[in-house]
Amino acid sequence: MEQELLPIIRALESPHHLRQAHARLLAAGIAASPRLLPALVAAAFSAHSPHYAAAALRAAGRAASTVSHNTLIERLAGSIHRPADALAAYAAMRAAGVPPNGFTFTFLLRACALLRLPQPCGCVHGQIVRCGFGGDVVVQNALLDVYYKCRGTGIVGAARQVFDEMVDRDVVSWNSIVGVYMSSGDAIGALELFEAMPERNVVSWNTVVASFVRVGNMALAREVFDRMPTRNAISCNLIISGYATSGNVAEARSVFDQMYQKDVVSWTAMVSAYAKIGDLDTAKELFDHMPVKNMVSWNAMITGYNHNSRYDEALRTFQQMMLEGRFRPDEATLVSVVSACAQLGSVEYCNWISYFIHKSNIHLTVALGNAVIDMFAKCGDVGRAQTFFYEMKTRCIITWTTIISGLAFNGLCREALLFYNDMCRGGVELDDTVFIAALTACAHGGLLQEGWNIFNEMVEKYNIQPRMEHYGCIVDLLGRTGNLQEAILFIERMPVKPSVVIWVTVLSSCVAHGDAELIEYVSKKIVELEPFNSSYQVLVSNCSALEGRWDGVVAARTIMRNWGTEKVPGSSSIQVGSEVHEFLAKDTRHQRRKEIYETVDGLMALMRHKELQR
């Protein structure tokens, strides 16, 4: 009978059928069967009823087997949302008088690894000793592995105690204790243990190499790597990634070229390495020669273009990936693509990626939602930005900061403050960055009283220490509203030394309000702080010219000439079709410059004609 019932129980998927089956088992007197009860517990998880699994075990009492309780503990320990419940299930098991076995503790330790807290590890450790499993090498190795993954005071000492008390140690035991020392930052202690190992496998060597790479000690990592009797792809990938992270691409390429068998991780690591130093041509060459690509490879190339401001090529790479049709874009891909669209300010691309997200039923994660809000805000479509904001089921402080900044950027400053007020009422934990966004909204909107209220609230209510950016926002707000003397007084009373940006901000306001006396005073402050900065010298020179102070113009130009300082020309860009065009003032480099200047001249003539008709 039990043999016939077993496949039926395993196939249960609804809570209703689960309760019916359990009732039949109770009626037949076999609800505590060592074969059927574990299957019933597992079925409860398939039916999304973990609480019913615990209830079935309670109903069985002492008759429930260790395997039945282990099934519940294992399922709870394997869930990232319920690891603490595994410890409670163990407590219930002991209360029912059911003895644990080695599997019980390996499952409990798996839950501890997810919790990453020292206290539960210590409690389970105590139970292992008390129940007589201190000599079980599998359990002890699992305990060492948990100490390796946990963080906290006393972890290294507790792990070392376990290791020292082990009657039998295998290579896994040694690898684990070396990992514990490495994760705590004691590289020397880890290396001493490594040298004392009676036998080593490739995992042992890789553990030490990985640990030195993680702390950035590439000299020791390479020393250990060179001593390895045998290496696998993981060994080489570790050292390549380490060199790439430290910016030593030449050494990374040397190891890569010497690899007998390169895998997709090796190729991707090199693509990322070249992209990181801005050598995108070599990165693209390697990418094109990859025998096998995965999603991470595509993301590395797209992200590389993004980080080097080649946004149109990032989008072209994404489109190429979609045309090949082998991979579905993940969150990292879409965040990079959305960021590229935002930087290009292309409404066409923004609409396309928005349509793609909705059409593909892609889950709007917090990171992706934040990127989409930022994209639409930068493209001027604040309505769509707000729509995506409201569609997000989960928001973080970055989400609020992005929508507030986006509205302020588009001149909707009072609307931005409405979102700020909603955020405060919602009990969101605020950081200093969101106050920069709110204060910027006040500055752009000339909302003097609101700005002061938010600044004081930040300091007094939320105990956030103002940074230079917060002071800069207040100076900008005072300057824009014409309170120039108050802005100067505020700067001079700041508890930190004002940066040159603060003075440049107030200079712009002085020019806007035509205060010649303050222009001269502030200009001197800027020159004192940054005498050799070409941009600031040109700004001071131009302000002097506006006020007719030609001695100031001559002085600024003389300083630049004497120090050989040249101003880096500003540029602007525009997207036409799939190509982004960059222009400088009086540009002579563009291939179609003749047509462009003819069009500009025509537009100027048309504007003058319209003015004469008024």
N, C-alpha and C positions, 0 to 999 in steps of 0.2 A: 504493500500500500504506500509506504513512504517513497519508494522508488517511482511510483506513478505520480505522486503529488509534487515531487521535487521540480520537474520542469514547469508545472502549472504555477507554482509559487514564484519561480524565477521570472516568469513572463508577466507578472502583475505590474501594472503601471498607473493605476488610479487608486486614490485613498479609499474609495467605496469598495472596490474589489479586494483591496488589502484587508479591510475590516471583515468582509465576508469570509475570506480564506482563514483568517485568524479565528473567527468564531467556529468554523468547522473543525479546526485543529483542537480547539478547547473542548468541543463537544465529544471529539473522538479520544480525548485524553493524551494527545501526542504533541501538544503545543510546545513542550520543552524538549522535544526530540533533538539529540545532538546533530542530526543531519538537517532537519527542517527549520529549526529556529534560526540558525545562521542565515539560511536562505531567506527567511521571512524578514530578518533585520536588513539584509541587503535590498530586498524588494521595497522596503519602506523608504529607502533613499531614492530608488527609481521612481517611486510615487510622490517624491518631494514631501515625505512625512517623517523626518528624523525623530520627532517627538514620539511618534507611535512606536518606533523601534525601541526606544528607551522604555516605553510603557509595556511592551511585550516582554522585555527582559525582567522588568519588575514583577510582572504577573507570574513569570516562571520561577522567581525566587532562587533558592539554592540549587534547584534542578537545572538551571541554565548552565551550559558548559562554558569553559574558558574560551573556546573558539567562538561561541555566540557573542560574548562580551568583546572579544578581540575584533570581531567584525564591526561592531558599532564604533569602537575606539579608532580603528583603522579608517573608516569612512569619515569620521569627524576630523581626524588628524590630517586627512588629505584635502580638506576644504579650507581655503584661505580665509573664509569668513567665520569658521567655527572651531579653530584649533583649541581655544580655551575649554570648549565643551568636551573635548576628549579627556581632559584632566578630570572634569566633573563625572564623566562616565566611568573612569577608573575608580574614583571615590565610591560611586554607587556599587561597582563590582566588588570592592573590598568589603563594603557594608553588608552586601548579600552573602559574604562568606565564600566567594568564589576565588580560588587561588590564581595568580597571574603566571605567565610563562615568559620565556625570552622574547617571543613575538609581541607580547603586551608592551614591553618596555621599548622595543624598537619603534612601535607605533606612537607611544607617548613622546619619545624623543623627537620624532618627526614633527609632532605638534609644537614641541618646545622650539624647534628650529624655525618654525613659522612665526612664533611669538617673539623670538630674539630677545628674551628677557632672562637675566641671570637667576631670579628667584624661582621660577618654575623648574629650571634646569637643576637647581640645588635640591628641590623637593623630590624630583624624580630620581636624582642621584641617590638620595637617602633611601628611597624605596628599593632601589636596585640592590643596595648593600643589605638592607634589612631582610629582603626576600631571598637572599643567597645567590644572586646572579653576578656578584663581583668578580667571579672567575670566568664568566662567559665572554670569550673574546669578541664575539659578534656584538653583544650588548655594549661592551666596553668601547669598542670602536665607534659605535653609534653615539655613545656619550661623548667621546672625544670630538667627534664631528660636530655635535651640537655646541660644545664649548668653543669650537673654531668659528661657528657662525654667530654666536652671541657676542654682545658687547657689554662691558661693565667691569667694575672693580673686582678683583679677586678671581677673575676667570682663568688667567694663566696659572695661578697657584692651584686652583681646583683641578684643572686639566692635568697639570703635572703630577698631582697626587694620584689621580686615576691611572696615569701612565706608569708611575713608579710602582704602584700596587698590583699591576697586571702580572699574573703568573706566566701567561703566554702572550707574546707579542708577535704580530705578523707585520708585513710591510705596510699594510693599511694603518696599523697603529702608529708606526713611525711617521708615515706621511701626515697623519692627522695632527700629531703633536708638533711637528715642524710647522704645519699650517697655523696652529694656534699661536705660536711664537711670532710668526711672520705677521699675522693679522693684528697683533698687539704692537707691532713696530719694533720688536726686538730681533733685528736681522742677525746680529752677532750670535745670540743664543740659538736662533734657528739653524744657523750655519754650523754651529758646534754639534747640535743634535744630528744634523744631516751627515756630518763627517763621521759620527759615531754609529751610524746605521750599519748593522751587520750585512744587510743586502739592500740593494736599491733597484727599483724598476724605473721605467721611463716616466711614470707618474711622479715618482719621488723627485727626479731631476726637474720635471716641468713645474712642480709645486714651488721649488726654490727659485727657479727662473721667473715664474709669474709673480712671486712675491717681491723680488727685487725690481722687476719692471713696474709693479704697482706703486712702489715708493719712489720711483724715479732714479734708482741707483743702477744705471745702465752699465757701468764699469764692472760691478760684481755680477750682474746678470749675464754679461758677455763672458766673463771668466768661467762661470759655471756652465754656460752653454758650450763653450769650447772644450770643456772637460768631458762632455757627455759621450759615453761609449757608443750609444745608438740614439738617433733622433727620429722623431716622427713629424708630421706636418704641424702638429700643435706646437712643438718646440720652436720651429722656425717662425711660425705665425706670432708667437709670443714676443720673440726678439724683434721681429719686423715692426709689430705694433708699438713696442717700447721705443724704438728708434724714431718711428713716425711721430709719436706723441712728443718726443723731446726735440723734434725738428731736424734730426740728423738723417735726412732722406738718403744721402749717399751710402751710409752704412746699411740702411734698410734695403736699398736696392742691391747692394753687394750680397747680402744674405739671400735675398729673393732670387738673384741670378744663379746662385750656387745650389738652389733647391732642385733635387732630382724629380720630385713629384709635387707640383704646385696644385693646391686646391682653390676653390672659389674664395675662401677666406684670405689666402695669400694674395691673390690678385686684387681683391677688394681693399685690403690693407694698403697696398701700394697706390691704388687709385686715390684713396683718402689722403695718403701721405703727400702726394704731389699736389692735390687740390688744396691742402692746408697751407702749403708754401706759395700758392698762387701759380704754379706751373700747370695750367689746365691743358695745355697742348699735349704734354707728356701723359697727363692723367687720361685724356681722351684717347690717346694712342694705345695705352695699356687696356683701357676699357673696351676698345674696338677689337683688340686681339684676345680677349678673354674667351677661352673655349666654352665655358659654361658661366652663365650669369644667374644670380638670384635677386630677390627683391632688395636685399641689402646693397648689392652692387649698383643697381639703378639709383637707389636712394643716395649712395655715396657720390655719384656723378651729379645728380640733380642738386644736392646740398652744396657740393663743391662750386658749381656755377653760382648758386645763390650767395654763398659767403664771399665770392669775388665780384659781386655786383654784375654778373653777366646773366641777367634775369631772362632775357629773351631765349638764350641758349638752354637755360634750365627748363623753360616751357617746351622748347623743341625736343629736348631729351625725353620729357614726360610724354609728349605726343608720340614719339617714336616707340616708347615702351607700350603705349596703349594700342598702337597699330600692330605691333607684334602679337599682342593678345595672349601672352603666356602668363602674365602676372596681374593680379588685381591689386591696385594701389592700397597701401596700408596708411595708417595715421601719419607716420613720418613723411611719406611721400606727399600726401595731400597738404600737410602743414607747410612743407617746402614750396609746393606749387602755389598755394594761396599767398604765401609771403612774397613770391616773385610777382604775382599779379598785383599785389598791393604796391610794391615798389615801382612797377611800371605805370600804375595808375590807369590801366587799360580797362575801360568799361566792358569792352567786348570779351576780354579774357575773364573778367569777374563774373559776367553773366553766364559764360560757358561753364566755369568751374562750379558755380552755384547750381546750375541745371544738372551737371554731372553728379553732384552730391545727392540731390533729391531723387534723380532718376535711378541711381544705384542703391538707394535706401541705405546710405552709409550712416552709421551711428555717429551723431555729433558729440564727440568727446569734448572735454573741457579745453584741451590744447587746440583742437581743430576749430571749435566754436570761437575761441579767442582770436585765432588767425583770420577767420572769415569776417568777424566783426571789424577787425582792424583793416582788412582789405576793402570792404565796402565804405568804411569811413574815409579812408584815404582817396577813394575814387569819387567821393562826394555824395554817395547814395546812403544817407544816414537812415532813411526809411527801411532799407533792406538790412542795415546793420542792426537796427532795433528789432526787426522781425526775428533775426537769428538769435539775438540776445534773449528774447522771450521764449524761443523754441528750446533753449538749453535747459535741460532738466537739472543739471548740476552746474553751479557757478563757483568760481574762486575769486579772490581779491583781484587777480589779473583781469578777469572778465569785467568787473566793475571799473577798474582803471581804464581799460581799453574803450569802453563805451563813453565814459566821461571825457576822456581825451579826444575821442572821435567827434563828439558833439561840439566840444570847444574848438577844435581844429576847423570845423565847418561853420563857426560863428553862432552856434546855438548854445550860448553860454548859460542862459537861465535854464534851459532844458537839461543841460549837463548837471546843474546844481540840484535839479529835481531828482535825478538819478543818485546823486551824492546823498541827499536826504533819505531816499528810499533805502539805500545801503546802510546808513546809520541806524535807521529804525529796524532793519532786518537783523541786527545783531551780528553783522559780519565783522570778523577780526581785521582791523585796519592796519596797514603798514605805512611807512613814510612816503612811498611812491604814489599812492592814491591821493595823498594830500597835495603832491606836486601837480597832479592832473586837475584837482579841484581849484587850486590857487591859480593855475594857468587859465582856467575858464573864467575866473573872476577878473584876471588881468586883461584878457582879450575882450571881455564884456564891459570893462570899466566899472565893475561892481565892487566899489571900495568897501562899504560897510560889511558886505557878505564875506569879502576876502579877509578882513580883520577878524571877523567872527570865527571863520574856519581856522585861521592861524592860531588864534588863542585857544580854540577848542582842541586843536592838535596837541598843544603844549600842556594845557591844564587838565583836560579830560582824559586824553589818551596817553599822556606822559611820553610823547615822542619828541626826541631832541631834534630841533631844526637843523637841516643841512644847508650847505651853500645854495642849493637849488631852491629851497623854500624861501630863503632870504631874497634870492634873485626874483622870485615871483612877486614878493611884496614890493620890492624896489620898482619892478616893471609896472605893477598896479598903481603905485603912487605917481610914477612918472607919466603914465598914460592919462591919469585923471588930473594932471597939471599940478600936483603937489610936489614940486621939485625940491623946495627947501626941506620939506619933511622927509623926502627920499634921501637927501644928503645927510640929514641928521640921523636917520635910521641906519644908514651905512656906517657912519662914524661910531654909533653905539653898538654895533654888532659885536658879539663876544668872540667872533673869529675874524681873522684878517680877510677883508673883501678881496675876491679874485678880480682879475682884469675884466672878466665877463660882466660882473656887477657894474663896474664903471662904464663899460661900453653900453650897457642897457640904459643907464641914466643919461648917457650922452645922446643917445637916439631921441629920448624924450625931450632933452634940452633943445635939440635942433628942431623937433616938431613944434615946440612951444616958443621958439625964437628967443631963448634966454641967452644972450651973448656972453654975459658975465660968467654964468655957470658953464657954458661951453668951454671957455678958456680954462677954468679951474679943473674941470673934469678931464679935459684933454691932457693937461699936465700930469694928472694922476695915471692916465693910461700909458703915457710915454715913460713915466718912472718905472712902472711895473713891467712893461714889455717894449723896451726901446728898439729891439731888433726884429719885431714881428711885422712883416710887410703889410699884412691886412689891416692891422691897427694903425700903422703909420699912414697908410692911404686914407683910412677913415678920418684920422685927425686932420690930415691935409685937406680933405674935401670939406670938412666942417669949418676949417679956417677960411677956406675960399668962399664958402657961403656967407660968412660974416664979414668978408672983405679984409681979413687979417692976413695979408700976403706974406708978412714976415713968418707967420706960423707955417704957411705952405712951403716956403723956402727952407725953413729949418727941418721940416719932416722929410722933404726930398733930399736934403743934404745928408741927413743921417742914413737914409737908404742907400745913397750913392757911395758914401764913405765905407759902409760895411758890405757893399756888394749885394744888397738885398733886393730881390725882385719879387713882385707880387705874382702869385700863382693866379692865372686868369680864371674867372668864374665860367661856368658852362651851364647849359640847359639841354634837356633832351625831350624828344617827342616820338611817340610810336606811330608809324604809318604802315598799316597792314601788319606784317609779322616782323618788321625791322624797326629798330630803335635808332634814331638819328641824334647825334650830339652836336651842339653848336657853341662856339665861343663868340665873344664880342668882335665884330669886324672879321668874321671867320673867312679865311681864304682857302681852307682845306677841302671843303665839301665838294663832291664830284658835280653836283648840280647847283653850285653857288651862283652861276650866271642867271639861271631861271629864278632862283630864290630872291636875289637882289632885285631883279626886274619886277617880280610880284610885289615885293615890299614897297618899291618905288611907286608902283601903280596904286597900291592901297593908300600910301601917304598922299598921293595926288588926289585920290577920291575923297579922303578925309578933309583935305584943305578946301576942296570944292564944296563939300557939304557945309563947312563952317562959313564960307563966303555967302551961301544962300540963306543963312539964318538972319 
